[in-house]
């Protein structure tokens, strides 16, 4: 799939030149003169010059990626989080999980493919994995409702989380959704109630819970899997009460490039903003050029963070675990008031 972000064009130009140099280097090895070994041809003056230029271009590409991604605007971050090649829940499960056994169904209505659940091993820990799945190709995206879960998806997740808590198996959730599915059928089957019950029940499950926003974290659809002891975000993910388009449509009555960018700025939805506001506990750095360029490196960073958190949380007693989780969410939005100093000559009353 060819997909190019506007701000990545300078990198694409460098990559085109890298491919051209690689073709030249390959041609030098193929067109070797009679009596000259390929090894000798690869060290010939022409090949040496091509190799030096190739090294320079790789260094330039790395520097350009670092510079571009260090200065992304919030609206650009949203675009990166939506990149079609960005790793999704099933990609991370395949990369970091051993012995994964998927579980289906909510025992009430059916199975929602937008939510993936199952038991597996991450590092030394057995755990339950729960995550949103958007889909890769068109048919899977339609089947998964583009990552927008129905109430049966949240009920499926909760049923499996209760099972994990019964045996005190840690829970790892991967959040990647623009929001819960807003259709008529979902509302008739209790969409809001399903999310609300998840929030309540996750807050008191007697087992460690860690959550990572791996892409989009939209509204209650994201929060329905993110009531956890530790919450992290990948550097190029976003997490907010509403999408920039939804915010723009409400505030400016239209969603376009200008209003979407303004809304993304106002929403404070980036990983850095959420960390500063205390909504998340950590930001997991992505490899140069974001996770869609180096998914294995992104998966390794997630695995390392999850193992570190579980190492710290598993030894805690249930009472300490629940109290810490309660305190974490109670302090969100806390503020202090201070009385203004009276002006000179003015009484404090």
C-alpha positions in Angstrom: 0.0 0.0 0.0 1.4 3.4 -1.0 0.4 6.1 1.5 2.3 9.3 2.0 1.9 11.9 4.6 2.4 15.5 3.4 5.2 16.3 5.8 7.1 13.1 4.9 7.7 14.1 1.3 11.3 15.2 2.0 12.0 11.7 3.4 10.3 10.0 0.4 12.6 11.9 -1.9 15.7 10.7 0.0 14.4 7.2 0.0 14.0 7.4 -3.8 17.7 8.4 -4.1 18.6 5.5 -1.7 16.9 3.0 -4.0 18.6 4.4 -7.0 22.0 4.1 -5.3 21.2 0.5 -4.3 20.4 -0.3 -7.9 23.7 1.2 -9.0 25.6 -0.8 -6.4 23.8 -4.0 -7.5 24.7 -3.2 -11.1 28.3 -2.8 -10.2 28.3 -6.3 -8.7 26.5 -7.8 -11.7 28.6 -6.2 -14.4 31.9 -7.5 -13.3 34.7 -7.5 -15.9 36.1 -10.9 -17.0 38.6 -12.3 -14.4 37.4 -10.0 -11.6 35.7 -11.6 -8.6 32.4 -10.0 -7.3 34.3 -9.2 -4.1 36.9 -7.3 -5.9 34.3 -5.5 -8.0 32.5 -4.4 -4.8 35.7 -2.6 -3.6 36.4 -1.0 -7.0 36.5 2.9 -7.0 33.0 3.2 -8.6 31.5 0.9 -6.0 33.3 2.6 -3.1 31.9 6.0 -4.3 28.3 4.6 -4.5 28.6 3.0 -1.1 29.8 6.2 0.4 26.9 8.1 -1.1 24.5 5.4 0.1 25.9 5.8 3.7 25.5 9.6 3.5 21.9 9.2 2.3 21.0 6.9 5.1 22.4 9.3 7.6 20.5 12.2 5.9 17.3 10.1 6.0 17.7 9.4 9.8 18.4 13.1 10.5 15.4 14.2 8.4 13.0 11.8 10.1 14.2 12.9 13.6 13.8 16.6 12.7 10.4 16.2 11.2 8.9 14.0 13.9 10.3 16.2 16.7 8.3 19.2 15.4 4.9 17.6 14.5 1.8 19.7 15.1 -1.1 18.0 17.0 -3.1 17.6 13.7 0.0 15.9 12.2 0.2 13.5 15.1 -3.5 12.5 14.5 -2.6 11.7 10.9 0.3 9.6 12.0 -1.9 7.7 14.5 -4.3 6.9 11.6 -1.6 5.8 9.2 -2.9 2.6 7.4 0.5 0.8 7.9 0.6 1.6 11.7 0.7 -1.6 13.8 -2.5 -2.7 15.4 -3.5 -4.9 18.3 -3.0 -8.2 16.3 0.4 -7.0 15.0 1.6 -6.4 18.5 0.2 -9.7 19.8 2.1 -11.5 17.1 5.2 -9.6 17.9 5.3 -9.7 21.7 3.0 -12.6 22.8 3.8 -16.3 23.1 1.1 -19.0 23.3 -1.7 -16.6 22.5 -5.1 -18.2 22.8 -8.0 -16.0 21.5 -11.4 -16.0 23.2 -14.6 -14.9 21.5 -18.1 -13.8 22.4 -19.9 -12.0 25.2 -22.4 -14.8 26.0 -25.3 -12.4 25.4 -25.4 -11.3 21.7 -22.4 -12.3 19.7 -18.7 -11.7 18.9 -17.4 -8.3 18.0 -14.3 -8.4 15.9 -13.4 -4.8 16.8 -12.3 -6.1 20.2 -9.6 -8.8 20.4 -9.3 -10.8 23.7 -7.1 -13.8 24.7 -4.6 -15.2 27.1 -0.9 -15.2 26.4 2.6 -14.6 27.7 4.5 -11.3 27.6 8.0 -11.7 28.8 7.8 -13.9 32.0 4.2 -13.0 32.7 1.0 -14.8 31.8 -1.6 -12.2 31.1 -4.9 -11.4 29.4 -4.7 -9.2 26.3 -7.6 -7.0 25.3 -7.4 -4.5 22.4 -9.2 -2.7 19.6 -8.7 -3.9 16.1 -9.3 -1.5 13.1 -8.5 -3.9 10.3 -5.9 -3.8 7.6 -7.7 -4.3 4.2 -11.1 -3.1 3.2 -13.0 -6.3 4.1 -11.4 -6.5 7.6 -12.0 -2.8 8.2 -15.7 -3.2 7.4 -15.9 -6.3 9.6 -14.2 -4.6 12.5 -16.2 -1.4 12.0 -12.9 0.5 11.6 -12.1 -0.1 15.3 -15.4 1.2 16.6 -16.7 -1.4 19.1 -20.3 -2.4 19.7 -21.6 -3.1 23.2 -21.0 -6.8 22.8 -17.3 -6.0 22.3 -17.1 -4.2 25.6 -19.1 -7.0 27.3 -16.8 -9.5 25.8 -13.8 -7.6 27.1 -15.3 -7.4 30.6 -16.3 -11.1 30.7 -12.7 -12.1 29.9 -11.3 -9.5 32.4 -13.5 -10.9 35.2 -12.1 -14.4 34.3 -8.6 -13.1 34.5 -9.3 -11.4 37.9 -10.7 -14.6 39.3 -7.2 -16.2 38.9 -5.3 -12.8 39.4 -3.9 -12.9 35.9 -2.7 -9.4 34.9 -4.6 -7.6 32.2 -2.9 -5.6 29.3 -5.1 -3.5 27.1 -4.2 -1.9 23.8 -6.4 1.1 22.9 -6.8 2.2 19.3 -10.3 3.5 18.4 -11.8 6.7 17.1 -14.7 6.0 19.4 -17.4 3.5 20.2 -19.8 2.6 17.3 -22.6 5.2 17.2 -25.2 3.2 15.2 -28.8 2.6 16.1 -28.3 -1.1 16.8 -25.5 -0.4 19.1 -27.5 2.1 21.0 -30.5 -0.3 21.2 -28.3 -2.9 22.7 -26.9 -0.6 25.4 -23.8 1.0 24.2 -23.5 3.7 26.9 -24.4 1.2 29.6 -21.8 -1.3 28.4 -19.0 1.3 28.6 -20.2 2.6 31.9 -20.2 -0.9 33.4 -16.7 -1.4 32.1 -15.5 1.8 33.8 -17.1 0.7 37.1 -15.9 -2.9 37.0 -12.4 -2.2 35.8 -11.9 0.2 38.7 -12.4 -2.6 41.2 -10.9 -5.7 39.5 -8.5 -7.4 41.9 -5.6 -7.9 39.4 -3.0 -5.5 37.9 -4.1 -3.7 34.8 -1.9 -1.8 32.4 -3.1 0.1 29.3 -1.3 1.5 26.3 -2.8 3.9 23.7 -1.2 2.6 20.5 -2.9 4.8 18.0 -6.2 6.6 18.4 -7.8 7.1 21.8 -11.2 8.6 21.2 -13.7 9.4 23.9 -15.6 6.7 25.9 -14.8 4.1 23.3 -11.1 4.3 24.4 -11.8 4.8 28.1 -13.9 1.6 28.2 -10.6 -0.3 28.1 -8.3 2.2 29.8 -9.2 2.2 33.5 -5.9 0.9 34.6 -3.2 1.1 37.3 -0.7 2.4 34.7 -1.6 4.1 31.4 0.9 4.9 28.7 0.8 6.3 25.2 3.0 5.8 22.2 4.7 9.1 21.2 2.6 9.5 18.0 -0.8 8.4 19.5 -3.6 10.8 20.5 -6.0 10.5 23.5 -9.0 12.9 23.9 -12.6 13.3 24.8 -13.5 13.8 21.1 -11.8 13.7 17.7 -10.6 16.9 16.1 -13.2 16.6 13.4 -16.0 16.2 15.9 -14.7 19.2 17.9 -14.4 21.3 14.8 -17.9 20.5 13.7 -19.3 21.6 17.1 -17.2 24.7 17.6 -17.0 26.0 14.0 -19.9 24.2 12.4 -17.6 22.7 9.8 -14.6 20.3 9.7 -11.9 21.2 7.3 -8.1 21.4 7.4 -8.0 24.7 9.2 -10.6 23.9 11.8 -9.3 20.4 12.4 -5.9 21.8 13.1 -7.3 24.4 15.5 -9.3 21.8 17.3 -6.4 19.4 17.6 -4.4 22.3 19.2 -7.2 23.1 21.6 -7.9 19.6 22.7 -4.4 18.9 24.1 -4.5 15.4 22.7 -0.8 14.5 22.1 1.2 12.2 24.4 3.2 15.1 25.7 0.0 17.0 26.6 -1.6 14.0 28.3 1.6 13.4 30.3 1.8 17.0 31.5 -1.9 16.9 32.5 -1.4 13.6 34.4 -3.9 11.7 32.3 -1.2 9.1 31.3 1.8 7.9 33.4 4.3 7.5 30.7 5.1 8.1 27.0 6.6 5.2 25.1 9.0 6.5 22.5 8.6 5.2 18.9 11.5 4.5 16.6 12.6 7.2 14.1 9.9 7.8 11.6 7.1 6.4 13.9 5.8 2.9 14.4 4.6 2.4 10.9 8.2 2.5 9.6 9.7 0.1 12.3 6.9 -1.9 13.8 9.3 -4.4 15.4 11.1 -1.7 17.3 7.8 -0.2 18.5 6.7 -3.7 19.7 9.9 -4.1 21.6 9.4 -0.8 23.4 5.9 -1.7 24.4 7.0 -5.2 25.6 9.7 -3.6 27.7 7.3 -1.1 29.3 4.6 -3.7 30.0 7.1 -6.1 31.7 8.5 -3.3 33.9 5.0 -2.3 35.0 3.9 -5.8 35.7 7.1 -6.5 37.7 6.1 -3.6 40.0 2.4 -4.2 40.2 2.1 -8.0 40.7 3.7 -8.1 44.2 1.2 -5.5 45.5 -1.6 -6.7 47.7 -5.1 -6.3 46.3 -5.9 -3.5 48.8 -2.9 -1.5 47.9 -3.5 -2.1 44.2 -7.2 -0.9 44.3 -6.3 2.1 46.5 -3.6 3.2 44.1 -6.0 2.8 41.1 -8.7 4.8 42.9 -6.2 7.6 43.9 -4.9 7.8 40.3 -8.2 8.6 38.8 -9.4 10.8 41.7 -6.5 13.2 41.2 -7.4 13.8 37.5 -8.7 17.4 37.2 -7.7 18.3 40.8 -6.8 21.9 41.3 -5.9 24.3 44.2 -7.4 27.7 44.8 -5.4 30.6 46.3 -6.8 33.9 47.5 -5.6 36.9 45.6 -3.3 39.2 47.5 -5.1 42.4 48.6 -4.0 45.6 46.8 -2.0 48.1 48.9 -4.3 50.0 51.2 -7.1 47.5 50.7 -8.4 45.3 53.5 -8.3 41.6 53.2 -12.0 41.3 53.9 
